[in-house]
Amino acid sequence: MQIEFNLTEEDYLSFNLQHVKHSKTATRSLRLQQILVPVIYIFLAYIFSVIVNTPFLFFLIPFLLISIVWIIFYPKFFYGSVMRNVKKMLREGKAGGIIGKYTMTLSDEGIIQTSTTEEKKASWPAILSLQEDEERFYLYNSAMSAYIIPKRALKNSNETREWIQGRLNNR
């Protein structure tokens, strides 16, 4: 099966967002930051109440409100920060020709992906997992990289998914 597509910035950004949302390390970091900052705020409320010799509740209420806002909105900020950093790297040219025209050949032996700058090959045992979102398949070949296949380039994404899963199951 041969697939020709143009990998866009949006495709690459979606891959990074998909990866961060499903990464145990990134999720752990997000949760830690989401909880640790409010704990620090509450501790600061106590410190301020002792320093100023004011009832703890006087400082607790505003710091608690700030903590609640932080817990609710921090994930959006966290994922937005990831996206901004990826966009910056793409614009600085640190993406190594990721965006552009690709030809991908899927065979019983594996994958051959050709772009204007390189050719990559991987056998099916080298593919760790298949993940997907609404618009793309991600064939992970390491913990942090994947072959991205936009579903818009496929005639039938369900058949392609089943075909790929068949190859992954027969490794």
C-alpha positions in Angstrom: 0.0 0.0 0.0 1.5 3.3 -1.0 0.3 6.6 0.6 1.2 10.1 -0.6 0.5 13.0 1.6 1.7 16.5 2.7 2.5 16.6 6.4 1.4 19.9 7.7 2.4 21.9 10.8 -1.1 21.0 12.2 -0.3 17.3 11.8 3.0 17.7 13.6 1.4 19.8 16.4 -1.4 17.2 16.8 1.2 14.4 17.1 3.0 16.3 19.9 -0.2 17.1 21.7 -1.3 13.5 21.4 2.0 12.3 22.7 2.1 14.7 25.7 -1.5 13.8 26.7 -0.7 10.1 26.6 2.8 10.2 28.1 3.0 8.9 31.7 5.9 11.3 32.4 4.1 14.4 31.0 0.9 13.5 32.8 2.8 13.0 36.0 4.5 16.3 35.6 1.2 18.1 34.9 -0.5 16.6 37.9 2.4 17.4 40.2 2.5 21.0 39.0 -1.3 21.3 39.2 -1.3 20.1 42.9 2.0 21.4 44.2 1.4 25.1 43.3 -1.9 25.3 45.3 -0.2 23.5 48.3 2.5 26.2 48.1 -0.2 28.9 48.0 -1.9 27.6 51.1 1.5 27.4 52.9 2.1 31.0 51.9 -1.3 32.0 53.3 -0.2 30.4 56.6 3.2 32.2 56.5 1.6 35.6 55.8 -0.9 35.1 58.6 2.0 34.4 61.0 4.2 37.3 59.8 1.4 39.9 59.7 -0.3 38.4 62.9 -3.6 38.2 61.1 -6.1 35.3 61.2 -5.2 32.5 58.9 -8.7 32.6 57.2 -8.0 36.2 56.1 -5.2 34.9 53.8 -6.6 31.4 53.2 -9.7 32.5 51.3 -8.0 34.5 48.5 -5.2 32.0 48.2 -7.7 29.2 48.1 -9.6 30.9 45.3 -6.4 31.4 43.3 -5.6 27.7 43.9 -8.9 26.6 42.5 -8.5 28.8 39.4 -5.0 27.3 39.0 -6.2 23.7 39.3 -9.0 24.3 36.7 -7.0 26.3 34.1 -3.4 25.0 34.5 -3.8 22.0 32.1 -4.9 24.4 29.3 -1.8 26.5 30.0 0.4 23.4 30.2 -0.7 22.0 26.8 -0.7 25.5 25.2 2.9 25.9 26.4 3.9 22.6 24.7 2.3 23.7 21.5 4.0 27.1 21.6 7.4 25.5 22.1 6.9 23.0 19.2 5.8 25.9 16.9 8.9 27.8 17.9 11.1 24.9 17.1 9.4 24.5 13.7 9.9 28.1 12.9 13.6 28.1 14.1 14.3 25.2 11.7 15.0 22.7 14.4 12.5 20.2 13.1 14.8 18.8 10.4 12.5 18.9 7.4 9.5 17.3 9.2 6.9 19.3 7.4 6.4 18.6 3.7 5.6 16.0 1.1 5.9 12.3 2.0 5.5 9.0 0.3 4.9 6.0 2.6 4.9 2.4 1.5 3.4 -0.1 3.9 4.2 -3.7 3.1 4.2 -7.0 4.8 7.8 -6.5 5.7 7.4 -3.0 7.2 7.4 0.7 6.4 9.4 2.8 4.0 8.9 6.6 4.3 10.4 9.0 1.9 10.5 12.7 2.1 12.4 15.4 0.2 15.2 15.2 2.7 15.5 11.5 3.8 14.3 7.9 3.6 13.4 5.9 6.7 12.7 2.2 6.9 11.3 0.2 9.8 10.2 -3.4 10.0 6.9 -4.2 11.8 8.8 -5.5 14.9 10.3 -2.0 15.3 6.8 -0.4 15.6 6.0 -0.3 19.3 2.3 0.8 19.0 -0.5 2.2 16.9 -2.3 5.2 18.3 -4.8 7.5 16.6 -6.9 10.6 16.9 -9.8 11.8 14.8 -7.6 12.8 11.9 -4.3 10.8 12.1 -2.6 7.5 12.8 0.6 7.5 14.8 2.9 4.5 14.4 5.3 4.8 17.3 8.8 3.6 16.5 10.2 4.9 19.8 8.9 6.4 23.1 9.1 9.9 21.5 8.7 9.5 17.8 6.2 8.1 15.4 5.3 7.8 11.7 2.4 10.2 11.2 -0.3 9.1 8.7 -3.0 11.7 8.0 -6.3 9.9 7.5 -7.2 12.5 4.8 -4.6 10.7 2.6 -6.4 7.3 2.9 -9.2 5.9 0.9 -10.6 4.0 3.9 -9.0 4.6 7.4 -10.9 1.6 9.0 -9.4 -0.8 6.5 -5.9 0.8 6.9 -6.2 0.5 10.7 -7.2 -3.2 10.5 -4.4 -3.9 8.0 -1.7 -2.2 10.3 -3.1 -3.9 13.4 -2.9 -7.3 11.6 0.8 -6.6 10.9 1.5 -5.5 14.5 -0.3 -8.6 15.9 1.8 -11.0 13.7 5.2 -9.7 14.7 
